Amino acid sequence: MKITTKHFTIYTPENNNRLGSFEISANVDWGYSGGLVFNGKTLIDYDGVYCFPKEIAEGLGKAGYTVDKSIEPV
């Protein structure tokens, strides 16, 4: 599934895969991307950034996903 927020495009797992990803989609001169690891509909790990963006957590929440309590969005 593709989720679009103001600054990010988020890809959640498909076909029983556990891996997703995100990338910055805002019109800026720089960008970054990272990986997402899910257990069912719960995000359990990520990489690519030191602090997990709150905007990604909110986008996932609106799409019916949860973020594990060990991940503190900033």
Secondary structure as the mmCIF struct_conf table of DSSP 4:
data_model
#
loop_
_struct_conf.conf_type_id
_struct_conf.id
_struct_conf.beg_label_comp_id
_struct_conf.beg_label_asym_id
_struct_conf.beg_label_seq_id
_struct_conf.end_label_comp_id
_struct_conf.end_label_asym_id
_struct_conf.end_label_seq_id
STRN STRN1 LYS A 2 THR A 4
BEND BEND1 LYS A 6 HIS A 7
STRN STRN2 PHE A 8 TYR A 11
TURN_TY1_P TURN_TY1_P1 ASN A 15 ASN A 16
STRN STRN3 LEU A 19 ILE A 24
BEND BEND2 ALA A 26 ASN A 27
BEND BEND3 ASP A 29 ASP A 29
STRN STRN4 SER A 33 ASN A 39
TURN_TY1_P TURN_TY1_P2 GLY A 40 LYS A 41
STRN STRN5 THR A 42 ASP A 47
BEND BEND4 GLY A 48 GLY A 48
BEND BEND5 TYR A 50 CYS A 51
HELX_RH_AL_P HELX_RH_AL_P1 LYS A 54 LYS A 62
TURN_TY1_P TURN_TY1_P3 ALA A 63 GLY A 64
STRN STRN6 THR A 66 VAL A 67
TURN_TY1_P TURN_TY1_P4 LYS A 69 SER A 70
#
